[in-house]
Amino acid sequence: MSVFDYQKDKDGIVTITMDMTGPVNAVNDEFGVAMSETLDKLESEQGLTGVIFASAKKTFFAGGDLKVILATEPGSEVELFESVEEIKSFLRRIEKLPVPVVAAINGAALGGGFELCLACNRRIAWNDLSVEIGLPEVQLGLMPGAGGIVRLTNLLGLQNALPYMLEGKKVRGPKAESAGFVHETVAELDELLPRSKAWILENQNNTQATVQPWDQKGHKIPGGNIMRPSVAQVAVAAPHMLKKNTRGLMPAPERILETAVESVTIGFDAAMKIESRKFAGLATSPQAKNMISTFFFQLNEINAGNSRPEGYEITEVKKVGVVGAGMMGQGIAYVAAKAGIEVVLKDVSLEAAEKGKSYSEKLLDKAVSRGRSTVEKKEKLLSLIHATDKDEDLAGCDLVVEAVFEDMGLKHKITQDCEPRLAEGGVWASNTSSLPITQLAEVSAKPENFIGLHFFSPVDKMPLVEIICGQHTSDETLAKAFDFVIKIKKTPIVVSDKAGFFTGRAFTAQINEAGQMITEGIDPIRIDNLGKAIGMPVGPLTSNDEVSLNLLVKIRNTHLETGLATPEDDKWPAASALRETLVNDFNRGGRYHGDGGYFDYDGNKKVLWPKLKEMYFDETANSSIDNRDIKDRLMFSSVIETLLCLEEGVLRTVADGNVGSVFGVGAPPWTGGYLQFINTYGLQRFVDRCGELADRYGDRFKVPSIVSQKLASGETFQ
């Protein structure tokens, strides 16, 4: 059977059921052959009354083959342009068929899949949450290339279409019709094909039903074209707003905006050519390669369980205990209950535990008010969380997550008091960002069942969990912890036990480098602004204020006291001394502590603490260093620390390093993560630049030997 099953019924309606090789239907060479043959047959078909495109897969159509795009090298843009134009020619031929064409959307139709749907006269979808529709290419550093931008802009108008394309927003079945993505929905999946055939029969004598809106005489784009003042205003203002968000580091949103504006400025076919050119230029960019590598292939690798030990059956946590109902514990309780797990939320007092539970209630009230949940669902979730101050309520838990302050003595006491309550074979996990799991497990009766689960704040929003294996943690325990993280819909990375683990080390490296620069006399505002200029969510000094200077001082002191580190290990001694001075001499522990840190805060207003500049700023030193050096010092400090983690075995895979650095450390998305950044920067170029920085600023910028090893073998970080 052909990958496009072609069936004509007694009414003259042809149903084309796409069933391509592999798990999904996708735009590739097989698609090109099948679509070309199918269109040849349709165009010569006698007695044809209509066409339905359907899918034999759970998804309708998944879009382009990202392996092909990833393999496309700079210099092959003309070839890529021609390939995209060929796909567009297929979709244009669908639009020119003299009979009504329906897309019967049974599952996800994303990217090229939605572009195929847009080429059909009627889009009918199953009204189910599993049906996702949209153009998410921007999230992989790409843009729609098969007519998606031009068609959606013509369909919805510039202002309404832009958010879906610039943000990659997707809509699900129930909202697809109101968004204008589909014409109608059906309640049951088995109604999809009958309704599609019925619509064709209802419109077989309606010539308008066979002509796309943009091909109809006198077509007017909703909201108007570029001559409408309101549209012109959007076209003028949008680039400035976009630049503010992307900081000029993400070419995909810019190309999408340019193409959408062209779509309301020139003719349909001319705009389609421009879209193809921009796509071809973008697909070979380093940003696209970085983002496709990490956010598609490596992220899928991780979520598929590549870091999970083999040989252990999938386990399901049915009852989880969370000890500590503060900021982290309350978030962990919420995501676990949201996944349908019974939760025991314990604190020193019932009042504190109930307060922790109220966090979930507030989140759910907000979801209900926004139409994203119902009162019934809210009550069901809250009923799963049992707030308590009694240790005995933890009895029978498959997993207990201890989420109290970063204090070794306190964590030891809780382990001794509560660990005996675990069910047989249960797992004890510490939510710690810095304390070694091996030392925390010293008081455990079963250290092989002890593991670290480092959540990030706020837990309900942050997608990453860093799983830390201590010296005695068993593979079976790791497998159980991995299964739990997947169950609560988080992305797990697995690391080995060493002070700071991975995310803590990579995160503080940049903060420390920023602090070091302050002590050299460089303007703190300039440092923070250049941190944002490389794509960090906020500047490194602002980030340190948010995390707490006080916490980093405490962590360093703990490492020194416990012998995990010595003063000689500190690669940023001046930055550490600066923080000690601010915390101990001036009581500036960070924003969380109410007295500010590097900055003073008044509500949302932030100004530099005046004394910081008085104490450290040096005009001569500030003017002697250029912006490139500051930006590279901030970027390379975290990249080098990530390399050291890989070299030392703290990181087990490159994928964990890349995904962890973006989702847990705040690495700029355009890099694809700190290890992927090196691939497109160029390994030799990276070695050379590290040498320059080391000569100017110190041995901490010496390139780790793992880079030279990769270079010698001709490999990259994969």
Summary of the structure (lengths in Angstrom):
residues: 718
radius of gyration: 28.3
end to end distance: 37.6
largest distance: 88.7
contacts: 2500
relative contact order: 0.07
helix: 55%
strand: 13%
